[in-house]
């Protein structure tokens, strides 16, 4: 059941004779933060854009996985008392749209930085409206099952739905699937985490009917739980409670009397790391995740003031995924780049989020204080293939570096960067790998991204 090698990524069924569903300038695969940003920016520049998404809504891990926050907006610090926003551009545009609809909180303390929490339903609605206003063609409930290649040049994809199979032709493809779905199906090189070990997924959930004043008085303002809550978890676990993670995170939401809880740790029943690319492992994560949600909810109602009458409102549609495939790109974000807060002339996004590794009973955080690094453009460009670029968590990076660079604020900007690069590639007839990343950076800055050096 868990042998991923039995699955084939090659499209062995002939695509000759399949009808052409659409022919566009730009195809975006995946409608998470990166995909929405990429599609909107490309369409607003006048290109014909089609975005395909396996679910019936946009949002990716932020919505289906209910990660529920826009992490990565602010600089981490032990001295600054107020949040300092270092990521703007499309990220800020989306956050502002959420804010005008009451769909996002103000900054909440997260250790040595801040984050904001969003309403998953409002997130979907904002994405729907932005895509429609930009003129993007949207196709939900559709999955990519094959790629069309002319040598190393991507010409489009084979898609499948309950209606059948068809072909989409595209001059450029942006793989914003999160799983490098197009890159992998083309047979290009990629890796899984640290020698195959990826970060644990989490089943997020929301808790309703909470007395927030009493909860906050006990728990404190930091969304990362205080030591005495960890001690309570350890004591409850000693009595047999299924609480594998000792350090949990709890966020206020936009709704009265409600909390969003990031607490579960999903590993195999035999203790192994789950690879959620494998549907058997993903299935195990979903089932165990729902059970752990009930365990943590019972713990909160039994032991945490303000939660005595609380109930589970909902969980993510799926387990929240932090990591799957990582592409081999023409450049690579290294662990040293992160730790040294390295700036790049071709940097397309600032990052100050900690290295946030989810494994074992406590997530490990390595803080980057009063500084940030920049992700180079080349991390989005696969080492092989023409007419294809990625956006999102599948960018080319070392394991620990990705644990910092993968969060939502940055994913919006990776999509922004991929769209800008696509526009330059189309307008100048230049391959992605031959583009000057400095030019991509300059165009993003002109679009409002915070990319000038201090």
Order of alpha helices (4+ residues) and beta strands (2+ residues): beta-alpha-beta-alpha-alpha-beta-beta-alpha-beta-beta-beta-beta-alpha-beta-beta-alpha-alpha-beta-beta-alpha-beta-beta-alpha-beta-beta-beta-beta-beta-alpha-alpha-alpha
